[in-house]
Amino acid sequence: MIDKPNLIVDLTFSFSLKVIQFTEELESKRKFNVANQLFRCGTSIGANVREAQGADSKVDFRHKCKIAYKEAEETKYWLSLCKHAESYPYEEEMYNDIQSIIKILGKIISSTH
């Protein structure tokens, strides 16, 4: 069976890979607390989106997308901290990516009844 292309699944998987790389950079700079928080919420987005693909119902699908949305908002928070903390690395591309993911998830949630 060949998986059909799915924009949000693909975006969140690619984003998770970026999160892994960025959190390794944070860890190399001994920023363990932020690295741990960002790793957990940043990779959780894709995991919840992937889980939503096998949802039992539209209600279940929407619920899992809402969890992914909340995790994306938390991820944006941790990236914002990195942006504004002088001694932390920051990736503008990741910040732009998470904003796009939040918008797409918001549209999916609002269009699923």
MODELLER restraints for C-alpha pairs under 7 A, 6 or more apart:
rsr = mdl.restraints
at = mdl.atoms
rsr.add(forms.Gaussian(group=physical.xy_distance, feature=features.Distance(at['CA:9:A'], at['CA:46:A']), mean=6.60, stdev=0.5))
rsr.add(forms.Gaussian(group=physical.xy_distance, feature=features.Distance(at['CA:9:A'], at['CA:49:A']), mean=6.23, stdev=0.5))
rsr.add(forms.Gaussian(group=physical.xy_distance, feature=features.Distance(at['CA:9:A'], at['CA:50:A']), mean=6.25, stdev=0.5))
rsr.add(forms.Gaussian(group=physical.xy_distance, feature=features.Distance(at['CA:12:A'], at['CA:45:A']), mean=6.48, stdev=0.5))
rsr.add(forms.Gaussian(group=physical.xy_distance, feature=features.Distance(at['CA:12:A'], at['CA:46:A']), mean=4.58, stdev=0.5))
rsr.add(forms.Gaussian(group=physical.xy_distance, feature=features.Distance(at['CA:13:A'], at['CA:46:A']), mean=5.47, stdev=0.5))
rsr.add(forms.Gaussian(group=physical.xy_distance, feature=features.Distance(at['CA:16:A'], at['CA:42:A']), mean=6.17, stdev=0.5))
rsr.add(forms.Gaussian(group=physical.xy_distance, feature=features.Distance(at['CA:16:A'], at['CA:43:A']), mean=4.77, stdev=0.5))
rsr.add(forms.Gaussian(group=physical.xy_distance, feature=features.Distance(at['CA:16:A'], at['CA:46:A']), mean=6.70, stdev=0.5))
rsr.add(forms.Gaussian(group=physical.xy_distance, feature=features.Distance(at['CA:19:A'], at['CA:39:A']), mean=6.21, stdev=0.5))
rsr.add(forms.Gaussian(group=physical.xy_distance, feature=features.Distance(at['CA:19:A'], at['CA:42:A']), mean=6.15, stdev=0.5))
rsr.add(forms.Gaussian(group=physical.xy_distance, feature=features.Distance(at['CA:19:A'], at['CA:43:A']), mean=6.90, stdev=0.5))
rsr.add(forms.Gaussian(group=physical.xy_distance, feature=features.Distance(at['CA:20:A'], at['CA:39:A']), mean=6.58, stdev=0.5))
rsr.add(forms.Gaussian(group=physical.xy_distance, feature=features.Distance(at['CA:23:A'], at['CA:35:A']), mean=4.80, stdev=0.5))
rsr.add(forms.Gaussian(group=physical.xy_distance, feature=features.Distance(at['CA:23:A'], at['CA:39:A']), mean=6.30, stdev=0.5))
rsr.add(forms.Gaussian(group=physical.xy_distance, feature=features.Distance(at['CA:26:A'], at['CA:32:A']), mean=6.80, stdev=0.5))
rsr.add(forms.Gaussian(group=physical.xy_distance, feature=features.Distance(at['CA:26:A'], at['CA:35:A']), mean=5.69, stdev=0.5))
rsr.add(forms.Gaussian(group=physical.xy_distance, feature=features.Distance(at['CA:27:A'], at['CA:35:A']), mean=6.25, stdev=0.5))
rsr.add(forms.Gaussian(group=physical.xy_distance, feature=features.Distance(at['CA:38:A'], at['CA:75:A']), mean=5.98, stdev=0.5))
rsr.add(forms.Gaussian(group=physical.xy_distance, feature=features.Distance(at['CA:38:A'], at['CA:78:A']), mean=6.13, stdev=0.5))
rsr.add(forms.Gaussian(group=physical.xy_distance, feature=features.Distance(at['CA:41:A'], at['CA:71:A']), mean=5.21, stdev=0.5))
rsr.add(forms.Gaussian(group=physical.xy_distance, feature=features.Distance(at['CA:41:A'], at['CA:74:A']), mean=6.63, stdev=0.5))
rsr.add(forms.Gaussian(group=physical.xy_distance, feature=features.Distance(at['CA:41:A'], at['CA:75:A']), mean=5.78, stdev=0.5))
rsr.add(forms.Gaussian(group=physical.xy_distance, feature=features.Distance(at['CA:42:A'], at['CA:71:A']), mean=6.87, stdev=0.5))
rsr.add(forms.Gaussian(group=physical.xy_distance, feature=features.Distance(at['CA:42:A'], at['CA:72:A']), mean=6.72, stdev=0.5))
rsr.add(forms.Gaussian(group=physical.xy_distance, feature=features.Distance(at['CA:42:A'], at['CA:75:A']), mean=5.44, stdev=0.5))
rsr.add(forms.Gaussian(group=physical.xy_distance, feature=features.Distance(at['CA:44:A'], at['CA:68:A']), mean=6.97, stdev=0.5))
rsr.add(forms.Gaussian(group=physical.xy_distance, feature=features.Distance(at['CA:44:A'], at['CA:71:A']), mean=6.63, stdev=0.5))
rsr.add(forms.Gaussian(group=physical.xy_distance, feature=features.Distance(at['CA:45:A'], at['CA:68:A']), mean=4.52, stdev=0.5))
rsr.add(forms.Gaussian(group=physical.xy_distance, feature=features.Distance(at['CA:45:A'], at['CA:71:A']), mean=5.72, stdev=0.5))
rsr.add(forms.Gaussian(group=physical.xy_distance, feature=features.Distance(at['CA:45:A'], at['CA:72:A']), mean=6.08, stdev=0.5))
rsr.add(forms.Gaussian(group=physical.xy_distance, feature=features.Distance(at['CA:48:A'], at['CA:64:A']), mean=5.84, stdev=0.5))
rsr.add(forms.Gaussian(group=physical.xy_distance, feature=features.Distance(at['CA:48:A'], at['CA:65:A']), mean=6.77, stdev=0.5))
rsr.add(forms.Gaussian(group=physical.xy_distance, feature=features.Distance(at['CA:48:A'], at['CA:67:A']), mean=6.87, stdev=0.5))
rsr.add(forms.Gaussian(group=physical.xy_distance, feature=features.Distance(at['CA:48:A'], at['CA:68:A']), mean=5.41, stdev=0.5))
rsr.add(forms.Gaussian(group=physical.xy_distance, feature=features.Distance(at['CA:49:A'], at['CA:64:A']), mean=6.80, stdev=0.5))
rsr.add(forms.Gaussian(group=physical.xy_distance, feature=features.Distance(at['CA:49:A'], at['CA:65:A']), mean=6.05, stdev=0.5))
rsr.add(forms.Gaussian(group=physical.xy_distance, feature=features.Distance(at['CA:49:A'], at['CA:68:A']), mean=6.25, stdev=0.5))
rsr.add(forms.Gaussian(group=physical.xy_distance, feature=features.Distance(at['CA:52:A'], at['CA:61:A']), mean=4.91, stdev=0.5))
rsr.add(forms.Gaussian(group=physical.xy_distance, feature=features.Distance(at['CA:52:A'], at['CA:64:A']), mean=5.38, stdev=0.5))
rsr.add(forms.Gaussian(group=physical.xy_distance, feature=features.Distance(at['CA:52:A'], at['CA:65:A']), mean=6.54, stdev=0.5))
rsr.add(forms.Gaussian(group=physical.xy_distance, feature=features.Distance(at['CA:55:A'], at['CA:61:A']), mean=5.02, stdev=0.5))
rsr.add(forms.Gaussian(group=physical.xy_distance, feature=features.Distance(at['CA:58:A'], at['CA:112:A']), mean=6.94, stdev=0.5))
rsr.add(forms.Gaussian(group=physical.xy_distance, feature=features.Distance(at['CA:58:A'], at['CA:113:A']), mean=6.97, stdev=0.5))
rsr.add(forms.Gaussian(group=physical.xy_distance, feature=features.Distance(at['CA:62:A'], at['CA:109:A']), mean=5.80, stdev=0.5))
rsr.add(forms.Gaussian(group=physical.xy_distance, feature=features.Distance(at['CA:62:A'], at['CA:112:A']), mean=6.40, stdev=0.5))
rsr.add(forms.Gaussian(group=physical.xy_distance, feature=features.Distance(at['CA:65:A'], at['CA:105:A']), mean=6.64, stdev=0.5))
rsr.add(forms.Gaussian(group=physical.xy_distance, feature=features.Distance(at['CA:65:A'], at['CA:109:A']), mean=6.56, stdev=0.5))
rsr.add(forms.Gaussian(group=physical.xy_distance, feature=features.Distance(at['CA:66:A'], at['CA:109:A']), mean=6.80, stdev=0.5))
rsr.add(forms.Gaussian(group=physical.xy_distance, feature=features.Distance(at['CA:69:A'], at['CA:102:A']), mean=6.10, stdev=0.5))
rsr.add(forms.Gaussian(group=physical.xy_distance, feature=features.Distance(at['CA:69:A'], at['CA:105:A']), mean=6.02, stdev=0.5))
rsr.add(forms.Gaussian(group=physical.xy_distance, feature=features.Distance(at['CA:72:A'], at['CA:98:A']), mean=6.56, stdev=0.5))
rsr.add(forms.Gaussian(group=physical.xy_distance, feature=features.Distance(at['CA:72:A'], at['CA:102:A']), mean=6.19, stdev=0.5))
rsr.add(forms.Gaussian(group=physical.xy_distance, feature=features.Distance(at['CA:76:A'], at['CA:95:A']), mean=6.75, stdev=0.5))
rsr.add(forms.Gaussian(group=physical.xy_distance, feature=features.Distance(at['CA:76:A'], at['CA:98:A']), mean=6.38, stdev=0.5))
rsr.add(forms.Gaussian(group=physical.xy_distance, feature=features.Distance(at['CA:79:A'], at['CA:95:A']), mean=6.52, stdev=0.5))
rsr.add(forms.Gaussian(group=physical.xy_distance, feature=features.Distance(at['CA:82:A'], at['CA:88:A']), mean=5.29, stdev=0.5))
rsr.add(forms.Gaussian(group=physical.xy_distance, feature=features.Distance(at['CA:82:A'], at['CA:89:A']), mean=6.26, stdev=0.5))
rsr.add(forms.Gaussian(group=physical.xy_distance, feature=features.Distance(at['CA:82:A'], at['CA:90:A']), mean=5.57, stdev=0.5))
rsr.add(forms.Gaussian(group=physical.xy_distance, feature=features.Distance(at['CA:83:A'], at['CA:90:A']), mean=5.31, stdev=0.5))
